[in-house]
Amino acid sequence: MGAVYREELSANARKLIEQLLSLPQGWVTAAALAESIGVSRRTVLRELPAVEQWMQAAGAHFVRNPGKGLLLDEAPERRDALRTQLNSGDRKKLSRAERRQQLLTRLLSEQEPCKTAVLARALGVSESTLSADLDELETKLHPYRVEMFRRPGVGVWLQGDASSYRRVVSALLRSSMPEKELAEVLCGRMPENEIFSTLLDTKTAEKVWAVLQQFEQEEQLHLPDAGFLALAIHCTLTIQQLRQGSAPRGLRPAGNHAARLVAALNRAFGLTLPPEEAQYLELYLSAYLGAEDPWGSAQEMELRNLEAALIREMEKALHTDLSGYTSLRDDLYCHLRPMLLRVEQNIRTENPQLDTIRTAYPGLWKATRTACDAVQQQFVLPAISDDEAAYLAMHFGAVLEQNAMFRLLLRVVVACPLGMGSSRFLASRLGNEFPSLQVEGCCSVRELNTADLRRRKIDFIISTVPLELDYPAVCISPSLLEPDRAVLKDAITRYSQNRAEPEPAVQPVQDAPHAGSKLQYYARLTRSMTGLLEHLTIQPVKVPGSRAALIHAAAQLFCPQEADARLVEQQLRRRETLGDTYIKSLYALLLHCRTSAVKDCRLGYLQAQPPVYEPGRIVLGALVLLAPDDGNGVPVEVMQNVSGQLIETPRLMEALRTGQQQEAADLLEQGFDRGFFADCKPPHTK
């Protein structure tokens, strides 16, 4: 009999029954139940009659009490039997999201057009509902460059290239796995998931997982979970396509992480990955693992510039200073590299915290979305989706939470009719359970004064009795039961929306200089900084004509001896082969290397007169950064500091570009003072 009612259950009703079966025995309120499955209390109340009907049909002892809530009075073994009954019988009624996932899976796995009548019957919906589902899928597929075709009498089919197919499947697989299943997949245990098993060959996937895990161990690398999963799915799909003959074959020379991964996959599957796949893996791994160059690469400076611009836009939107958070800069830099890969390669990712950030932190979300739109236009980036913007908001929210800037921190006063006893008890519990409430004091009801409350900017009163007072207030029990918690959560949501500005942040204290510094460290540090400032050079290059001419001039800037200049030019040209040295945001080349031709750090700027024009870009000049190749880490630290200043101090780049050598030297010296005598710590000794 239960199966009859089970087929009539909505997705939310099913979730409610599953949650009731999993909770420990005891009373639970509708509000608490709503929160546990992510719906509103009103939704729970609407679904309860169907839940109660199912429980009655299944023979379960289910009680509803207006004063206490809901109670499923069944022993654990009986709950297991009810769970089995819930999951048995006819196919469950799918939610809209689940139905569309299954529809997309069917379209991706079929080689021929699918008849709409067959699809509607398979999903248990009308053809009009199917049409609406197809409309929605067509919109979602557009960014992946996958086109949907619908022809009367023929059916529905998808069309796109192999890489587009991989991106769609990867996004679908990641969005269709619940958190528990996702954790198992990351460990290499393939789920009994219909979508997963339809789109991925389980044996191939298991083998790819093993190869990647072995690759991480041998290379002593560790990809983040999201990066590992996306790479594993991508490799599995690529190998499946190769076996089906839908991708070209080719060779790839060894020599880096990506090449070694390609070789491992080729050996494991007896295939040869095509060159474009190897290049993609190289791009992917460099995005997640970072560049091998320890200082000053053009790509790093572009990312640093983007990171600095994001922080500036957030400071402007939030009216706060974020300069003291060094961890924020580093975390953003690490996040931006793979994010830009996803954005540029149109790799869609879903952020499960997006709705929470939008609703619980509206100010933070608005500021982050505005900052993303601003840098997207400034750096001519592809569109940054809301999901990606929410990940960035989480980085900013993390540091702002440290100083309570973006917590709601609603000011409240706790009052009770007989004085301090129960109000102090309640206040202590509020502090532990509701960190967004700042209790400004306890008093008796008679002591409440509206003028004083407004002067102290109290947001609302928490009282243990109803108040007849012209001031926002909520009434709860001193024992803080579950219904009281629900009332408070509702009040926090309502009153926080009236907040015009967030609380001012307490600025972080900079780290003090390291007390155990060694004289040798500071001696070498001082020598490197002094040498760089003394030899700072700005020089015009008349009619350079090409990038090669600028590189030739850069090699001679600090090397009067022909042999030294020739060595530096060779090293600069070799650096060019490793990656583009053009920094779009600075309109300059970043010509840099470690070389035995110089004894200490050197910085110069070549002014291209007139500028060098390349396809789609203009080169106004070239930054020249040289460090001695003597195995000492101090010069590298100095050059890292210089690279940071070029991004974080726009006046420095402007001074170099316009030939103001003294101003550039003064700005560099100030940057050294801030960087090395506030942040930098010499190496520890045993």
N, C-alpha and C positions, 0 to 999 in steps of 0.2 A: 504493500500500500504506500510505503514511503517513497517509492520510486515515482509514483504518480505526482506527488507534490514536489519532488525533487526537480522534475523536468520543468515545473512552473516557476521555480525560484529564479529571481534575478541574480546578477553577479554580486550585488551588495548583500542580498539576503544570504547567499552562499558564504560570503566572507564573514558575516555575523555568526552564522552557525559554526563555522570552522574556528572562529575566535573563542566562542563560548565553550567549545569542546576542548580547546587548548589551555584555557585559563584555569588556575587552581579553584577548587570549590569555594564558593563564597559569593556574597552579594556584589554586583557590579552595576554602576549607574549607566544610563544611556549615554551620558556625556563622555564617560571614560571609555565606553565601548566604541563610540564614534571616533574618538581620538586614536584609539589603537588600530583602527583600519583605515584612517585617513578620510573620513567623511564627516558631514555635519550631524549634529544631534537630531535635526529635523529628518534627515534621511533615515536614521536609525528608527525613529518613531514610525515613519512611513512603512518601513520594511518589517516591523515587529509582528503584525498580524500574520504575514506569510511564514515567518520564522516559527511563531507559536503553532500555526497549523501543521507545519512539518514535524515539529517536536511531538505534537499530539498523535499524528499518524505513525510516527516511529516508536511510540510508547515511552517517550522520555518524560521525566518529571521536571517540568519547566514552570517556574513561578514568576509572576510579575507583581510587584508591590509598589504602589506610588510613593511610599515613603522611603523605601529601601533600594529599589532598583530591580534587577533581574537576577534569578538564581537557577542554575542548572544543577539539580540535586541528584547526581549520578556518580557512582564509583569510577575509578580510572579504567578498569577493564570494560565497563559498560560504555564509557566514552569512546574507547577504541572501536567497539562494535558499531556505535552510532556513526563514527567517522567512516568506517567501511561501508555502511549503508548509504551514507551521503555520496560516496565516491563510486558506488556500484550502479548497476542498472543502465539506463539509456545514456547516450552522450550528454555531457553537461551543457547547459546553455551558456554560450560564450558571451563575454562582454564585447562591446563594440571594438575595443582595441585588439582583443584576442582574435576576433573574427577577421579583422583587417590584416592582422599578421598572418593568419592562415591563408587568406586570399592571396596575399603577396607571395607567400611561399609556393602556393600552387602555380601561380603565373611564372615565377622564376624557374620552377623545376620542369615545366612542360615544354616540349620541343615544338608543339603545334598549337594553333589557336584553340582557346577553350570556349565552348558554348556557354552563353550566359545562363541558360536554363539549367545546365549541368552544375555550374558553379553555385547557383542559388539553391539548388536541391542539396548539394553537398554541405553547404553551410547552414541549411535550415532557415533561409530567409526568403522574402519575396524578391522578385526581380527589380522592383523599385528601390528596395533597400540595398540590393547589390549594386545598382546604378549609383546610388549615393556613395557607397563604399569605394567604387572605382573612381569616382570624381575626386574623392579625398586622396586616394593613392596616387592618382595622376599628378596632383599638385605636389605631393611629397617627393615623387620621383624626378621631378623637373630639375632640381639642383644637381642630381647625380648624372645628368645627361642621358637618362633612360626615357625613351618615348613609349607611350601606351597607344595602341591602335585598337579601335572598336569598329567592327564592320557587321551590319545586319546579315544574318545568314552564314557568316564566317566564324565570328567569335571575337575573343579578346586576346591580344598577345603583346609582349614587350619587345623592344628593340634597343640595343645599345652595344658598345664594344666590350671587350673582355674586362678591361680595367673598371668600366662603369658597373658591370655586373658584380665584380668583387666588392666594390664600395657599398653597393646596395645590400648585398648579402651580409657583409660584415656588420653594417649598421643594424640590420634586421636581427641577426643572431644576438648581438649584444643587448638590444632592447627587449628581446623576448625571454631572457634568462633571469629568473628571480635571484635575489642576493645569495641565498643558500646554494643554489645550483651553480651560480657564478663562481663561488669559492671552490667548489669541487672541480669545475672545469679548469681553473687556474692551476690546480694540483695535478691535472692530467687525467682526471676521471670523467669520461664522456657521459653526458646526461642522457636519460631516456626521454628526450625532448623531441616531439614530433617534428618541429621546425628544424632543429639541429640535425637530426638523423636524415631528414629529407634533403637538406642542402649540402651537408658535409659527409664524406665517406668516413665512417668512424675509424677504420683501420688506418687510413691515411692520416687522419687528424692525430691519432695516438702516436704515430711514428714521428710526425712533425713536432709534437709537443716534446717528445723524448730528445729529438735532435736539438731543439732550442734550449732545453734545460742543460744538456751536455755542453752546448756552445757557451752558455753563460758561465758554467763552471770552468771550462778550459780558458776562456778569455778573461776570467775574473771580473765579469760584468754583472750588473743586476738591473734589468729593465723594470720600470714600475709596472704594476699589475695591468693597467689600461694599455700600456705600450706592448707588453708581452702578449696579451690576448689579441689585440689588433694585428700584430705581426704574425702570430700563429694562425689566425683565420686567413690572413692574406696569403701566407705560404701554402696552406692547405688547398685553398681555391686555385692558386696558380698551378700547383702540381696536378690537380684534377683536370684543369683546362689543357695542360700539356699532354696528359695522357689521352685526352679526347681529340688532340691535334688541333686545338683552337688557338694556340699561341706559337710564335716563331721560335726556332732554336738558335743557339749561338754560344759564344765562348766569352769568358771574362778572366783577365789576368789576376793572379793572386797578389796580396800585398797589404790588405787592410782587413778590419773586422768583417765588413760586408762580403769581401771576397772569400774569406774563410768560412763564413756561414753558407754562401753559395756552394762552395766545394763540399761542405758537409751534407747539404741537401741533395746535391748531385749524386754523391756516393750512396746515400741512404735509399734513393729512389731509382737510381740508374738512369737519370735524366740529365739534360743540360739546360739550365735556365738561360733564357735569352738575355742579351746585354741590357735591354731596358729594365728588366726585372732586377738585375744586379745593381744597376744605377739607382733604382728606387730603394732597394734595401740599404744601399750606402747612405742615401739621403735620409732614410728613416732612422737608421742607427745613429747617424751623426746628430739628428734632431733630439733623440732621447738621451744620448750619452755625452753630447757636447763635442766641441772641436778638440783636436789634439794640440793645437797651438796654445801655449800657456799664456800668451799676452798679445794684445793688440791686433787680432785679425779683423779684417773689414767686417766679416759677418758678426763677430762679437760686438764691435762698435755699433753696428746697425741695431742689434738687439738692445744694447745698452742705451742707445738713443731713444728707441721705442719705449723701453722701460722707464727712462727719465721723463719722457713726454706723458706717459700714462700717469705717473705720480704727480706731475705738475697739474694735469687736468683734474685729478682727484682732489688735490689741494685747493684748487680754484672752486670746485663744486662744493667741497665740504667746509671751506673756510678754516682750514687747519694746516699745521706744518707737519709734514711726514718725513722731514729730512733726517731725523734722529733714528729711524728704523733701518739699520743696515741689513737686518735679516729680510726685510721686505724687498729691498733691491735684489738681493741674491735669489730669493724665492721666485720673484717675478721673472728674472732672467732665465732661470732653469725652466720655468713653465712656458715662457714665450716661444722658445725654440720649437718644441713639438706642436704647440698651438698653431704657429705660423705654417708648419708643414700640413696640419689638418686643414687649415683654411685654404691654403694655396692648392692642395691636392683634392679639395672638396670631399674630405673624409668627415662625414657627419658623426657627431657624438651627442648623446643625450645626457643631460645633467639631472639626476634625480632630485637635487636640492633646488632646482630653479623656482618652483612654485613657493617653497618655503622662504627663499630669499626675497622674492617679490612681495610677499605678504607680511613677513615678520620684520624685514629690514627695508622698508620702502625707500627711505632716504639713501641708504647705501646702494640699492639697486639703481635708483635714478641717476646717482652720481657716476656709477660705473658704466651704465649704458651711454650716458652723455660723453664720458671719457673715451669709450671705445669708438663712438661715432666720430669724435674729433680726430683721434689718431688714425683712424681708417682713412679719413679724407686727407690728412696731412702727409701720410706715408704712402698714399695710393695703394691701399691694401684691398684684397677681396673682402666681401661682407663678413663681419664678425657676428656670428649668430648669438641669440639670447643664451643658449646653453654654454657657449664659450665665455660670454660676458659674465655669466653667473660664476664660473670657475675663477675668473679674475676677482669678482666681488668677494669670493671666499678668502682670497689672499689678503685683500685689504681689510676685510672684516676680522680676520684673525689678529692682526696687529692692533686694530682699533678696539677690539674686545679686551686686550691686555690692559688698557687704561680706561675702560668703561666708556669710551667715546660713543659707541653705537649701540650699547645696551640701552634699553628703553629708560631705565633708571627713573621710573616715575616716583615722585616724592609723595609719601603717604603719612598720615597720622593714624594711630590705632587708638580707638576709644572704647571704653566700656562703662556701664552705668555706676559701678561701685568703686571706681578708682583704678589702681595700678595692677592688681594681682593678675587678673585674667588677661588684661591687655598686654602686659609684659610677656606672659607665657605665649600669647598669640604672636607677638612681634618676633620672638626668637624663632618660632617655627616658620614665619614668613621669610625671614632672612635666609633660612636654609633651603626652602623649597621654591622660592620665587626670587632669583637673583636680579630680576629686572625691577624689583620694588626696593626703594630706599626708604626705610622707616625713619622719619624725622623726629619721632617722639611718641610717647604714650600719655594719655590723659583720661580724665573722667569725661562723661558726656556733658556735664555742666560747664566744664572748662573750655568747651569748643567756642571759638570766636571767629566768625567769617572774615572780618577785616584782617585779623592776624594771620589767618590761613592764606589769604590772598597775598599779603605782604611777604610771607615765607614761600610763596609759589608752590603750595601744596596742590598736587593734582587731584587727589580725592581722599576721602576719609574711609577707613575700614572700621566698621563698628560692629559690636556684638548685639546691638538692639536697633530697631528701626529709628531713624532720626527725623525730626521735623525741623529741618535746617535747610536754608537756601544755599546748599553747597553740594557738589558731587559726592556721593557716598555709596558704599555697598554694605550690606548687612550679612554677616556670616557667623557661624558658631565658633566659639573659642577652641573647640577641639579640632577644627579644620578637617571636616569630613570630605568625602569625594564630591558631593554636591557643592560644597563651599569652594573647593578648588576650581570647579567648573565656572562658578560665578566670578571668581577672581580672574580666571583666564579671559573670560568675556570682557571684564572691566578693563584689563590691561590692553586688550586689543582695541577697545573703543576709545579709551583715553589717550593711548599712544598716537592715534591718528590725528589728534588735535595738537600735537606737539609741532610747533613751527620749525624749531631748530634742535639738533642733537645737543647733548651735554658737552661742554668744553672738555677737550682731552687734557690729561695730565701729561706733559711732554716727557719723553724718556730721558734718562740720564745717560750721557755718553760714558763709555768705558774709560776708566782711568788708565794712564800709561802703565805699562808693565814694570813692576818694581825690580825684577831680577834681570834687567837688560844688561847685556855684555858690552864692554867697551869696544871690542872688535866689531861687533855688529853695528853700533852707532858710528864708529869710525868709517867703515865701508859705506854705510848709508849716507853719511854726510859727504864723503868724497864723491859718490855717484850723483847726488843731487847738485852739489856745487859744480861738478864738471859739466853736467847737463846745462845748468844756468849760464855758466861762463861761455860755453860754446854754442848757445842758442843762435841760430842763423835763419834769417829770412832773405831769400834771394830770388830775383826775377829770372825767368827763363824766356828769352826773346824768341818768338815764333817757334815754339816747340814742334807744332805740327802733329805729333803723335804721342801715344803713351810710351813708346820705346824711347823717344827723346827725353821724356821726363825721367825715366828710369836711369838713362845714361847720365843725366845731370845729377840725379840723386846720389849715384855712386861716387861722384867726384866731390860732393859737398863737404865731406869731412876727411877725404883721403887724397892729399896732394900727390902721393906716390902712385905712379901708374899701376904698379902691380897690385897695391891695395885696392885701388879703384876698380880694377878689373875683377878682383875677387868679390867685392861687394856687389858689382853689377851681376855677376853670375848667380850669387845667392839671392838677389832680389828677383831675378828672372825665374829662378827655381821656385821661389815663393809664389810667383804669379801662376805657375802651373798647378798649384794646390787648391786654388780657388780665386774667384774674382776679388780684387783689392779695392774696387770702387765703392765708396761710401755715399750712397744716394743722398742722405740727409745733409752731408757736409759738402757735396759737390767736389769731392777730392779723392785722390788715390791714397791708400795707406801702404807706403813702401817701407817694409820693416824686416829685420832679420837679426840673428845673433851671429857675430862675426869676429874673427881674430884680428881683423884690420883696425879695430878701435880698442882702446884700453879702458874706456868707461862709456857711460850712457851719453848719447847724442840725440838732439831733437832739432829738426829744421823744417822749414816750409818753403816750397818752391812755388812761386807765382807764375802761372801760365799766362803769357802775354803775347797774343790773345789766347783765350781759352781753347782747349782741345775738344773737338766735337766728335762723339762716337754715336752710333745708332741708338737713339732714344735717351741720350744723356749728354751732359756738359761737364767737362773737367776744368774747374777753375784753378786747380793747383794740386800739389802732392805733399802729404805729410811724410817726413823721413824720420824713422825711429830706428836707431841702431843700439845694440847692447853687446858688451864683450862676451865672447864665447869661452869663458874661463871656468865654468862649472859652479860659479858662485850664484846663489839665489837672490842676493840683494839687488843687483841691477834689474832683474826681472820684476821684482816688487816695485821698483821705482818706475819702470815703464808701464806697469799695470796702473799705477797711480796717475801717470800722465794720460793714458788712454781714458781713464775715468773722468779726468778733468776736461778733456776735449769734448766729452758728452755733457757733463753736468754743469760746466761753466761756459755757456754760449759766448760770453765776452772774450774768452781766451781764443777761440777759433776765429772770431771776428778780428782780434788784434793781429793774429798771424796772417790772416788773409789780406789785411790792409797795411801790413808792414810796420805795425807799432811794436817794435821789438822790446822796448823797456816795459811797456804795459804788460806784454805777454810774459816777460820774466817775473814781474811783480805778482801776477796772478798765479803763475806756477809755484812761486815760493809760498804764497798763502795756502795753496792747495797742499803742498808738502807738509806745512805746519798742521793743517787740519787732519791730513791723512795719516801721517806717520807718528805724530806726537799726541794723537787722540785715539786712533783706531789700531794702528799697526803694532803687533807684538813680535819681538824677536823670538827665535826658536828657543825652546826649553833645553836645558842641559842636564845631564845626569849628575 
